[in-house]
Amino acid sequence: MSVVTRQFMFVAAAWVCLLCSVGTGVADPRPERWVERCGGVYALCGYIDRATLKPRIDRKFEVALPFSEGLAAVRSEGKFGYINSSGEMVIAPAFDLARPFRKGHAEVVVGDKAGIIDRTGKLVLPTNYARAIPFGARAAVVRPGKAVAPDFIGLPRFMIGELFFVERNDRPYLLVDLPSGKILKDELAIKEFEFGTFVWAAQPGDKRYGLLAPDGTWKIEPRFETVGKLYGRRAIVCNGEPAGHKDRFSQRDRADATQCGVIDRDGQTILAPQPIRIRDYRNGIYRVAKDQKVGLLDEAGRLLGGRLFDDVRLPDYSGEVARVLADGQWAGLNRSGDLVPDPEDGKTLAACPSGVKFVRRNDRIQVVGADQKPTVSYLFDDTHLTCEFPVPVRYEGKWGFLRQDGKLLVDSLSFQNVFYFNDGYAGVKVEGKWGILDSNGVMARAPQFDEMEPDSGAYAVSKDGRKFWIDASGREVSEPRRLEDRQSKLRCEPDGGQRVSRNSNGTLLWGIADAAGNIVVEPKYRAIACFRDGLAWVPFDERREWCAIDRNERKRENVTCVKNWRDSITADAQTETMSDDPYESGVLWMRAELEYGLDLREKPPRFVSQF
């Protein structure tokens, strides 16, 4: 489909990078409100104030982690240390990985083993473990073995969500008393709750979790089959999950004999277990499921409205009214359990400079003009509407376009599918054939093509089995050069400069220039990746490996070299093979990408699906 609906769009919020170098760090009594910001040609990191976006600490670290208890872990010249709110290194860089402080202690990794330090940098638990997690002020949960192995580019990484998603009885942990080193409990399955107070733990052979205190006693004896991470100062606990249960959201129709309740951070019962599956919580209301229906509970466990619904939406963080779908219609449900008008009904989704507004009406979209009256009689499907007119609209499976005044560009909704307008033209599908419509609603090219795809101001089309390119008038043209796409292959981050080349005896060699065009890495490598975390990756022919270099072009010895570098990472594809030698294949692939950026190659190198 050429135009996607709002329900299937995922909106990513992007933070603005600071382009200029920042001033000297200034002490702040609440550094936890600072956030790390990275950029520049070397992709170095510093800190800005979350509220004001003003710089606090210069961008001079390869990696910067969030502040916790007044200290932040940063990587400098390949090793992690800790800085204070003035940007001063108060614990010298000596660790390969580091985590934030918790109750005066922090987990660190040296080589392939983890241990725990205090606020002076002293090891209070030797680096002998795969994980060593501070627990309370005087204990730790540890797992024997090696720390997390290097990732695909040779850098060691902690595993995200390791505790929360770990399978039962996998990776057993020990509970250790830090002052004495005594093992208080062993062979525990651990899930995260809140390490400042308790953790979820299951004993060997037990299928139930309980809430374990740092001294080894049970705040809640093991009795829950599934347990949740503490969120919003509460955690959901259940018994009776279906056998083989993996994804609770995909199992919404299987209530079975499940009973769920809620506890607080002190292990006290907030909501007693009852025969219903609790999904999530927001702003004083729980979303629950039972018998293929969903509903809402208040803090007292009362089923709002006294019934379940086909679908529900929790109120937002400041809202008082939830949304429920009953008998095919959306309505509001207040905290007293009364059905009220849908809180989304009448909500303005977009207001355009021309005075046109897109307003939600019973989960559809009404278009109103500056006089607040509907501009057309249709209530459109909930597609992604913007103020870039003509904008596509859909009703009962048919497409059309709105003009800037909110009226239809073409009197009827008559298109099977459409593309967005670009440079005054849009592809439209009529009775199975594609044509081109101009911004006045006139067909610039009658529908006649079996397939069509806009690309860089031209259209890739097929007709009678022949594939070719046309412009908006229908004149046959050459495939576009895609200059912007090509140039993007050479650029690094927005303020990170770009990769540059020079010709050496007929061979292009590559380096890096900053945003002002100054050379920072001389073009002398067969290929080069942009800096990331203070490191750039280059091929070393004598080693037949890709290795990391720092901003002084020194090879980083504590970072594992790799055989094949993948400059672009995707979840379901890998770079095409360009040589039987993995090392050479990676070099040739990146060189092809860079040559495409210089307009020396017709097509970029491909990615090949792994499925």
C-alpha positions as CSV (number, residue, x, y, z in Angstrom):
1,M,0.0,0.0,0.0
2,S,1.3,3.4,-0.9
3,V,-0.2,5.5,1.9
4,V,-0.1,3.9,5.3
5,T,-2.8,4.3,8.0
6,R,-2.2,6.0,11.3
7,Q,-2.7,2.8,13.3
8,F,0.4,1.3,11.7
9,M,2.7,4.2,11.9
10,F,5.5,4.4,14.5
11,V,6.6,7.9,15.3
12,A,10.2,8.2,16.5
13,A,11.2,11.3,18.5
14,A,14.6,12.6,17.5
15,W,16.8,14.7,19.9
16,V,18.6,17.7,18.5
17,C,22.4,17.5,18.5
18,L,24.5,20.4,19.6
19,L,26.8,21.5,16.8
20,C,29.2,23.7,18.6
21,S,31.8,22.8,21.2
22,V,30.5,23.5,24.7
23,G,31.9,25.3,27.7
24,T,33.4,24.1,30.9
25,G,31.3,21.8,33.0
26,V,29.4,23.5,35.8
27,A,28.5,21.7,39.0
28,D,24.8,20.9,39.5
29,P,23.2,19.5,42.6
30,R,20.9,17.3,40.4
31,P,23.1,15.9,37.6
32,E,20.5,13.1,37.1
33,R,18.5,15.6,35.1
34,W,21.4,15.8,32.6
35,V,21.4,13.7,29.5
36,E,24.2,12.6,27.3
37,R,24.6,14.1,23.9
38,C,27.1,12.9,21.3
39,G,28.3,14.2,17.9
40,G,31.0,15.8,15.9
41,V,33.4,14.1,13.6
42,Y,34.6,11.7,16.3
43,A,31.1,11.0,17.7
44,L,32.2,12.0,21.2
45,C,29.8,12.5,24.1
46,G,29.1,15.1,26.8
47,Y,26.1,16.2,28.8
48,I,23.3,18.8,28.4
49,D,20.6,19.9,30.8
50,R,17.4,17.9,30.0
51,A,15.1,20.9,30.7
52,T,17.1,23.8,29.1
53,L,19.2,21.8,26.6
54,K,22.2,24.0,27.7
55,P,25.6,22.2,27.7
56,R,27.0,21.1,31.0
57,I,30.0,18.9,30.2
58,D,32.1,19.1,27.1
59,R,31.8,16.4,24.4
60,K,35.1,14.6,25.1
61,F,34.1,11.0,26.0
62,E,33.8,8.0,23.6
63,V,30.8,6.8,25.6
64,A,28.7,8.6,28.2
65,L,26.2,6.8,30.4
66,P,23.4,8.4,32.6
67,F,24.3,10.0,35.9
68,S,23.3,8.0,39.0
69,E,24.0,9.0,42.6
70,G,26.0,12.0,41.4
71,L,28.4,10.0,39.2
72,A,28.4,8.9,35.5
73,A,30.3,6.2,33.8
74,V,32.3,7.4,30.7
75,R,34.7,5.8,28.4
76,S,37.9,7.6,27.7
77,E,40.7,6.1,25.5
78,G,39.1,2.7,25.6
79,K,38.4,2.4,29.3
80,F,35.5,3.3,31.6
81,G,35.9,5.5,34.6
82,Y,33.4,7.8,36.5
83,I,33.0,11.6,36.4
84,N,31.3,13.9,38.9
85,S,28.9,16.7,38.0
86,S,31.8,19.0,37.2
87,G,33.1,16.6,34.5
88,E,36.1,15.7,36.7
89,M,37.3,12.1,36.5
90,V,36.9,10.9,40.1
91,I,37.4,7.2,39.4
92,A,40.2,6.6,36.9
93,P,39.4,4.8,33.6
94,A,40.3,1.2,34.3
95,F,37.3,-0.9,33.3
96,D,36.1,-2.4,30.0
97,L,32.4,-2.0,30.9
98,A,30.7,-0.1,33.7
99,R,27.1,0.3,35.0
100,P,25.5,3.1,37.0
101,F,25.9,3.3,40.8
102,R,23.2,1.8,42.9
103,K,23.2,2.2,46.7
104,G,26.8,3.2,46.6
105,H,28.1,0.4,44.4
106,A,28.5,-0.2,40.7
107,E,29.1,-3.3,38.5
108,V,32.3,-3.1,36.3
109,V,33.9,-5.5,33.9
110,V,37.7,-6.1,33.5
111,G,38.5,-8.4,30.6
112,D,35.8,-11.0,30.6
113,K,34.9,-10.9,34.3
114,A,32.5,-8.7,36.3
115,G,32.9,-7.4,39.9
116,I,31.7,-4.5,42.0
117,I,33.3,-1.2,43.1
118,D,32.4,1.4,45.7
119,R,32.3,5.2,45.2
120,T,36.1,5.5,45.7
121,G,36.7,3.0,42.9
122,K,37.8,0.2,45.3
123,L,36.8,-3.3,44.3
124,V,34.5,-4.6,47.0
125,L,33.8,-7.8,45.0
126,P,36.6,-9.1,42.8
127,T,36.1,-9.4,39.1
128,N,35.4,-13.1,39.0
129,Y,31.8,-13.3,37.6
130,A,29.7,-13.1,34.4
131,R,27.4,-10.6,36.2
132,A,27.8,-8.9,39.6
133,I,24.8,-6.8,40.4
134,P,24.7,-4.6,43.5
135,F,21.6,-5.5,45.6
136,G,20.7,-3.1,48.4
137,A,23.6,-1.5,50.2
138,R,25.5,-4.6,51.4
139,A,24.7,-7.5,49.0
140,A,25.1,-8.6,45.3
141,V,23.5,-11.2,43.0
142,V,26.3,-12.8,40.9
143,R,26.4,-15.3,38.2
144,P,29.5,-17.5,37.6
145,G,31.2,-17.5,34.2
146,K,32.5,-15.0,31.7
147,A,31.1,-11.6,31.1
148,V,29.2,-10.9,27.9
149,A,31.2,-11.7,24.8
150,P,32.1,-9.0,22.2
151,D,29.4,-8.0,19.8
152,F,29.7,-8.3,16.0
153,I,32.1,-5.4,15.7
154,G,34.3,-6.5,18.6
155,L,33.0,-4.3,21.4
156,P,32.0,-5.9,24.7
157,R,28.3,-5.2,25.5
158,F,26.0,-5.9,28.4
159,M,22.9,-7.7,27.4
160,I,19.8,-5.6,27.6
161,G,16.9,-7.0,29.7
162,E,18.9,-10.1,30.6
163,L,17.2,-10.5,34.0
164,F,13.7,-9.7,32.9
165,F,13.5,-12.0,29.9
166,V,15.7,-14.9,31.2
167,E,14.1,-18.3,31.1
168,R,13.4,-20.0,34.4
169,N,16.3,-22.1,35.8
170,D,18.7,-20.6,33.2
171,R,21.9,-18.8,34.3
172,P,21.6,-19.5,38.1
173,Y,22.6,-16.7,40.4
174,L,24.2,-16.5,43.9
175,L,23.3,-14.0,46.6
176,V,26.5,-12.8,48.2
177,D,27.0,-10.7,51.3
178,L,29.5,-8.0,50.3
179,P,31.2,-7.3,53.7
180,S,31.9,-10.9,54.5
181,G,31.8,-12.5,51.0
182,K,29.5,-15.2,52.4
183,I,27.1,-16.9,50.0
184,L,23.6,-16.4,51.4
185,K,21.7,-18.4,48.8
186,D,22.7,-20.2,45.6
187,E,21.2,-21.6,42.4
188,L,18.6,-18.9,42.2
189,A,16.7,-17.9,39.1
190,I,16.5,-14.1,39.2
191,K,14.1,-11.6,37.6
192,E,14.3,-7.8,38.1
193,F,12.1,-6.1,40.6
194,E,14.0,-3.2,42.2
195,F,17.6,-3.9,43.3
196,G,17.5,-1.2,45.9
197,T,14.9,-3.2,47.9
198,F,14.1,-6.7,46.6
199,V,14.4,-9.0,43.6
200,W,12.2,-11.8,42.3
201,A,13.9,-15.1,42.9
202,A,13.0,-18.8,42.4
203,Q,14.8,-21.6,44.2
204,P,16.2,-24.7,42.5
205,G,13.4,-26.9,41.1
206,D,10.7,-24.4,42.1
207,K,8.3,-23.0,39.5
208,R,7.3,-20.1,41.7
209,Y,8.9,-16.7,42.3
210,G,9.1,-14.8,45.6
211,L,10.4,-11.4,46.7
212,L,13.9,-11.8,48.1
213,A,15.6,-9.2,50.4
214,P,19.3,-8.4,50.4
215,D,19.9,-10.3,53.6
216,G,18.6,-13.5,52.1
217,T,15.2,-13.5,53.8
218,W,11.9,-13.6,51.9
219,K,9.7,-10.6,51.9
220,I,7.2,-12.7,50.0
221,E,7.6,-16.5,50.0
222,P,7.8,-18.0,46.5
223,R,4.3,-18.4,45.3
224,F,3.9,-16.6,41.9
225,E,4.3,-18.3,38.6
226,T,4.8,-15.1,36.6
227,V,6.1,-11.8,37.9
228,G,6.6,-8.4,36.5
229,K,9.3,-5.7,36.8
230,L,8.5,-2.9,39.1
231,Y,7.0,-0.1,37.0
232,G,5.0,2.9,38.3
233,R,5.9,1.7,41.9
234,R,3.9,-1.5,41.3
235,A,4.3,-5.0,39.8
236,I,1.8,-7.4,38.4
237,V,2.0,-11.0,39.7
238,C,0.0,-14.0,38.3
239,N,-0.6,-17.7,38.8
240,G,-2.1,-20.2,36.4
241,E,-0.4,-19.0,33.2
242,P,-1.0,-21.3,30.2
243,A,1.6,-24.0,29.6
244,G,4.3,-22.8,27.1
245,H,3.2,-19.2,27.7
246,K,5.7,-16.8,26.1
247,D,4.0,-13.6,25.0
248,R,1.3,-12.5,27.3
249,F,-0.1,-10.0,24.7
250,S,-0.5,-12.8,22.1
251,Q,-2.3,-14.9,24.6
252,R,-5.0,-12.4,25.4
253,D,-7.8,-14.8,24.6
254,R,-6.6,-17.5,27.0
255,A,-7.7,-16.5,30.5
256,D,-7.7,-20.2,31.7
257,A,-7.5,-20.3,35.5
258,T,-5.2,-17.4,35.7
259,Q,-5.3,-15.2,38.8
260,C,-3.4,-11.9,38.9
261,G,-2.8,-9.3,41.5
262,V,-0.5,-6.3,42.2
263,I,2.1,-5.5,44.8
264,D,4.1,-2.4,45.6
265,R,7.8,-1.8,46.0
266,D,7.7,-2.9,49.6
267,G,6.0,-6.2,48.7
268,Q,2.7,-5.1,50.1
269,T,-0.5,-6.2,48.3
270,I,-2.1,-3.3,46.3
271,L,-4.6,-5.5,44.5
272,A,-5.5,-9.0,45.8
273,P,-5.3,-11.8,43.2
274,Q,-8.5,-12.4,41.2
275,P,-9.5,-14.5,38.2
276,I,-8.6,-12.1,35.5
277,R,-5.4,-11.4,33.5
278,I,-3.9,-7.9,34.3
279,R,-2.2,-6.4,31.3
280,D,-0.9,-3.0,32.3
281,Y,-1.5,0.0,34.4
282,R,-1.6,3.8,33.9
283,N,-3.0,6.7,35.9
284,G,-4.9,4.7,38.4
285,I,-6.5,2.2,36.1
286,Y,-5.6,-1.4,35.1
287,R,-6.3,-2.9,31.7
288,V,-7.5,-6.5,32.1
289,A,-8.6,-9.5,29.9
290,K,-10.9,-12.4,30.3
291,D,-12.9,-14.7,28.1
292,Q,-11.8,-12.9,24.8
293,K,-12.9,-9.6,26.2
294,V,-11.0,-6.7,27.9
295,G,-11.9,-4.3,30.6
296,L,-10.7,-1.8,33.2
297,L,-10.2,-2.0,36.9
298,D,-9.8,0.9,39.3
299,E,-7.3,0.9,42.2
300,A,-9.8,-0.9,44.4
301,G,-10.2,-3.7,41.9
302,R,-13.7,-2.7,40.9
303,L,-14.6,-3.5,37.2
304,L,-15.5,-0.2,35.7
305,G,-18.8,-0.2,34.0
306,G,-19.5,-3.6,35.5
307,R,-18.6,-5.4,32.2
308,L,-15.9,-6.3,29.7
309,F,-15.6,-4.7,26.3
310,D,-14.4,-5.6,22.8
311,D,-11.4,-3.3,23.2
312,V,-10.2,-0.6,25.7
313,R,-7.7,2.2,25.8
314,L,-6.3,3.5,29.1
315,P,-6.5,7.2,29.7
316,D,-3.3,9.2,29.2
317,Y,-1.2,10.2,32.1
318,S,-3.3,13.3,32.9
319,G,-6.6,12.0,31.6
320,E,-9.7,11.0,33.6
321,V,-11.6,9.1,30.9
322,A,-10.7,5.8,29.3
323,R,-11.9,4.7,25.9
324,V,-14.0,1.5,25.4
325,L,-15.3,-0.2,22.2
326,A,-18.8,-1.5,22.8
327,D,-21.1,-2.8,20.1
328,G,-18.9,-1.4,17.4
329,Q,-18.8,2.2,18.8
330,W,-16.1,3.9,20.8
331,A,-17.2,5.7,24.0
332,G,-15.7,7.1,27.1
333,L,-15.6,5.4,30.5
334,N,-15.1,7.6,33.6
335,R,-13.7,6.5,37.0
336,S,-17.2,6.1,38.3
337,G,-17.9,3.5,35.6
338,D,-20.3,5.6,33.6
339,L,-20.3,5.7,29.8
340,V,-19.6,9.2,28.6
341,P,-18.8,10.8,25.2
342,D,-15.6,9.5,23.6
343,P,-12.8,11.7,24.9
344,E,-11.1,11.5,21.5
345,D,-14.3,12.7,19.7
346,G,-13.8,16.2,18.5
347,K,-10.0,16.1,19.1
348,T,-8.0,18.1,16.6
349,L,-5.4,15.9,15.0
350,A,-3.8,18.6,12.8
351,A,-4.4,22.3,12.2
352,C,-3.1,23.7,9.0
353,P,-2.1,27.3,8.2
354,S,-4.9,27.5,5.7
355,G,-7.4,27.1,8.5
356,V,-8.3,23.5,7.6
357,K,-8.4,21.1,10.6
358,F,-8.6,17.3,10.8
359,V,-10.9,16.4,13.6
360,R,-11.6,12.9,15.0
361,R,-15.2,11.8,14.9
362,N,-16.1,8.3,16.1
363,D,-12.6,7.0,15.2
364,R,-12.8,8.6,11.7
365,I,-11.6,11.9,10.4
366,Q,-13.7,14.9,9.7
367,V,-12.3,17.9,7.7
368,V,-13.4,21.4,8.8
369,G,-12.6,24.8,7.5
370,A,-11.7,28.1,9.1
371,D,-15.4,28.6,9.7
372,Q,-15.5,25.4,11.8
373,K,-17.9,23.8,9.3
374,P,-17.2,20.5,7.4
375,T,-15.6,21.1,4.0
376,V,-16.8,17.8,2.7
377,S,-19.6,15.3,3.7
378,Y,-17.3,12.3,4.2
379,L,-15.9,11.0,7.4
380,F,-12.6,9.6,6.2
381,D,-10.6,6.6,7.4
382,D,-8.0,7.3,10.0
383,T,-5.0,7.6,7.6
384,H,-2.0,9.8,8.1
385,L,-3.2,13.2,7.2
386,T,-0.7,16.1,6.8
387,C,-0.9,19.8,5.8
388,E,1.1,19.1,2.7
389,F,-1.6,19.5,0.1
390,P,-2.9,17.9,-2.0
391,V,-3.1,15.2,0.7
392,P,-4.5,11.6,0.2
393,V,-7.7,10.6,1.9
394,R,-9.6,7.3,1.9
395,Y,-13.3,6.4,2.4
396,E,-14.7,2.8,2.1
397,G,-11.6,1.6,0.3
398,K,-11.5,4.4,-2.3
399,W,-8.8,7.2,-2.4
400,G,-8.9,10.8,-3.3
401,F,-7.0,14.1,-2.5
402,L,-7.9,17.2,-0.5
403,R,-7.0,20.7,-1.7
404,Q,-5.6,23.3,0.6
405,D,-9.2,24.6,1.2
406,G,-10.3,21.1,2.4
407,K,-12.3,20.4,-0.7
408,L,-11.7,17.4,-2.9
409,L,-9.2,17.8,-5.7
410,V,-11.3,15.5,-7.9
411,D,-15.1,15.5,-7.2
412,S,-15.3,11.8,-6.3
413,L,-13.2,9.3,-4.5
414,S,-12.4,7.1,-7.4
415,F,-8.8,5.8,-7.1
416,Q,-7.9,2.3,-6.0
417,N,-4.6,3.4,-4.6
418,V,-2.4,6.6,-4.7
419,F,1.1,7.9,-4.0
420,Y,1.7,11.2,-2.2
421,F,2.2,14.3,-4.4
422,N,5.8,15.1,-5.3
423,D,6.7,18.2,-7.4
424,G,3.1,18.7,-8.3
425,Y,2.4,15.1,-9.5
426,A,1.1,11.9,-7.9
427,G,0.7,8.3,-9.2
428,V,-2.9,7.1,-9.0
429,K,-4.5,3.7,-9.8
430,V,-7.7,3.4,-11.7
431,E,-9.3,0.0,-12.7
432,G,-6.1,-1.8,-12.1
433,K,-3.8,0.6,-14.1
434,W,-1.5,3.4,-12.9
435,G,-1.5,6.9,-14.3
436,I,-0.2,10.3,-13.2
437,L,-2.4,13.1,-11.8
438,D,-1.3,16.8,-11.5
439,S,-2.1,19.1,-8.7
440,N,-5.0,20.6,-10.6
441,G,-6.8,17.3,-10.7
442,V,-6.0,16.7,-14.3
443,M,-4.6,13.4,-15.6
444,A,-1.1,14.2,-16.9
445,R,-0.8,10.6,-18.1
446,A,-3.8,8.3,-18.5
447,P,-3.9,5.1,-16.5
448,Q,-2.1,2.5,-18.6
449,F,0.8,1.0,-16.5
450,D,0.7,-2.3,-14.7
451,E,3.1,-1.2,-12.0
452,M,4.4,2.1,-10.8
453,E,6.9,3.4,-8.2
454,P,8.0,7.0,-7.8
455,D,11.7,7.5,-7.4
456,S,13.7,10.8,-7.3
457,G,11.3,12.8,-9.5
458,A,10.7,10.0,-12.0
459,Y,8.6,6.9,-12.1
460,A,9.6,3.2,-12.6
461,V,6.7,1.6,-14.6
462,S,5.9,-1.6,-16.3
463,K,3.6,-2.1,-19.3
464,D,3.0,-5.2,-21.4
465,G,5.9,-6.9,-19.6
466,R,8.4,-4.2,-20.3
467,K,10.0,-2.2,-17.4
468,F,11.2,1.4,-18.0
469,W,11.3,4.9,-16.5
470,I,9.1,8.0,-17.3
471,D,8.8,11.5,-16.2
472,A,5.6,13.2,-15.0
473,S,4.5,13.9,-18.6
474,G,4.9,10.3,-19.5
475,R,8.1,10.8,-21.6
476,E,10.5,7.9,-21.3
477,V,13.7,8.9,-19.5
478,S,16.8,7.3,-18.0
479,E,16.9,5.9,-14.5
480,P,17.5,8.8,-12.1
481,R,21.0,9.3,-10.6
482,R,19.6,9.8,-7.0
483,L,22.3,12.3,-6.1
484,E,21.0,12.9,-2.6
485,D,21.0,9.2,-1.9
486,R,24.5,8.9,-3.3
487,Q,25.8,11.7,-1.2
488,S,24.3,10.3,1.9
489,K,26.5,7.3,1.6
490,L,29.5,9.5,2.2
491,R,28.1,11.6,5.1
492,C,28.6,10.6,8.7
493,E,26.4,12.0,11.5
494,P,24.7,15.4,10.9
495,D,27.7,17.3,12.3
496,G,30.2,14.5,11.8
497,G,31.7,15.4,8.4
498,Q,32.0,12.8,5.7
499,R,34.3,10.2,4.1
500,V,36.6,11.6,1.5
501,S,38.9,10.0,-1.1
502,R,42.1,10.5,-3.1
503,N,43.4,8.7,-6.2
504,S,46.6,6.8,-5.6
505,N,48.0,5.2,-8.7
506,G,44.5,4.5,-10.0
507,T,43.1,3.2,-6.7
508,L,40.8,5.2,-4.5
509,L,42.0,5.5,-0.9
510,W,39.7,6.8,1.9
511,G,39.8,9.0,5.0
512,I,37.5,11.3,6.9
513,A,37.0,15.1,6.9
514,D,35.1,17.2,9.5
515,A,32.0,19.3,8.8
516,A,34.2,22.2,7.7
517,G,36.1,20.0,5.2
518,N,39.3,19.7,7.2
519,I,41.0,16.3,6.9
520,V,41.1,14.5,10.2
521,V,42.0,11.0,8.9
522,E,44.2,11.1,5.8
523,P,42.8,9.1,2.8
524,K,45.1,6.1,3.0
525,Y,42.7,3.2,3.7
526,R,41.0,1.0,1.1
527,A,37.8,1.7,3.0
528,I,36.8,3.3,6.2
529,A,33.7,3.6,8.4
530,C,32.5,6.8,10.1
531,F,33.5,7.3,13.7
532,R,31.2,5.8,16.3
533,D,31.8,5.9,20.0
534,G,35.1,7.6,19.3
535,L,36.3,4.8,17.0
536,A,36.5,4.3,13.2
537,W,36.9,0.9,11.6
538,V,39.4,0.3,8.8
539,P,40.7,-2.8,6.9
540,F,44.3,-3.9,7.6
541,D,45.5,-6.0,4.6
542,E,48.5,-7.4,6.5
543,R,46.1,-8.8,9.2
544,R,43.2,-9.6,6.8
545,E,41.0,-8.0,9.5
546,W,39.0,-4.9,10.2
547,C,40.2,-3.1,13.3
548,A,39.2,0.0,15.3
549,I,41.3,3.1,15.3
550,D,40.9,6.1,17.6
551,R,41.0,9.8,16.6
552,N,44.9,9.7,16.7
553,E,44.7,6.7,14.3
554,R,46.1,4.3,16.9
555,K,44.7,0.8,16.6
556,R,42.6,0.1,19.7
557,E,44.2,-3.0,21.2
558,N,41.4,-3.9,23.6
559,V,38.8,-4.1,20.9
560,T,38.6,-7.4,19.0
561,C,39.2,-7.1,15.3
562,V,36.7,-8.7,12.9
563,K,36.9,-10.5,9.6
564,N,34.0,-8.8,7.9
565,W,32.7,-5.3,8.6
566,R,29.0,-4.5,7.9
567,D,28.7,-0.8,7.7
568,S,24.9,-0.9,7.7
569,I,23.1,-3.1,10.2
570,T,19.6,-4.6,9.5
571,A,17.6,-7.1,11.5
572,D,16.7,-9.4,8.6
573,A,19.4,-8.9,6.0
574,Q,23.2,-9.1,5.5
575,T,25.6,-7.6,2.9
576,E,25.8,-9.5,-0.3
577,T,28.9,-11.7,-0.7
578,M,31.4,-10.1,-3.1
579,S,34.3,-12.5,-2.5
580,D,34.8,-16.0,-1.1
581,D,37.2,-14.4,1.4
582,P,35.0,-12.8,4.2
583,Y,37.6,-10.1,4.8
584,E,37.9,-9.1,1.1
585,S,34.1,-9.4,0.7
586,G,33.6,-6.7,3.4
587,V,36.2,-4.4,1.8
588,L,34.7,-4.7,-1.6
589,W,31.2,-4.2,-0.3
590,M,32.1,-0.9,1.5
591,R,34.2,0.3,-1.4
592,A,31.2,-0.3,-3.7
593,E,29.0,1.8,-1.4
594,L,31.6,4.6,-1.3
595,E,32.0,4.5,-5.1
596,Y,28.2,4.7,-5.4
597,G,28.4,7.8,-3.2
598,L,30.9,9.3,-5.7
599,D,28.6,8.5,-8.6
600,L,31.1,6.1,-10.0
601,R,28.8,3.1,-9.8
602,E,25.3,2.7,-11.2
603,K,23.8,0.7,-8.3
604,P,24.6,0.6,-4.6
605,P,25.8,-2.8,-3.2
606,R,22.9,-5.0,-2.1
607,F,21.6,-6.5,1.1
608,V,20.5,-10.1,1.0
609,S,17.6,-11.3,3.1
610,Q,18.4,-13.9,5.7
611,F,15.0,-15.5,5.4
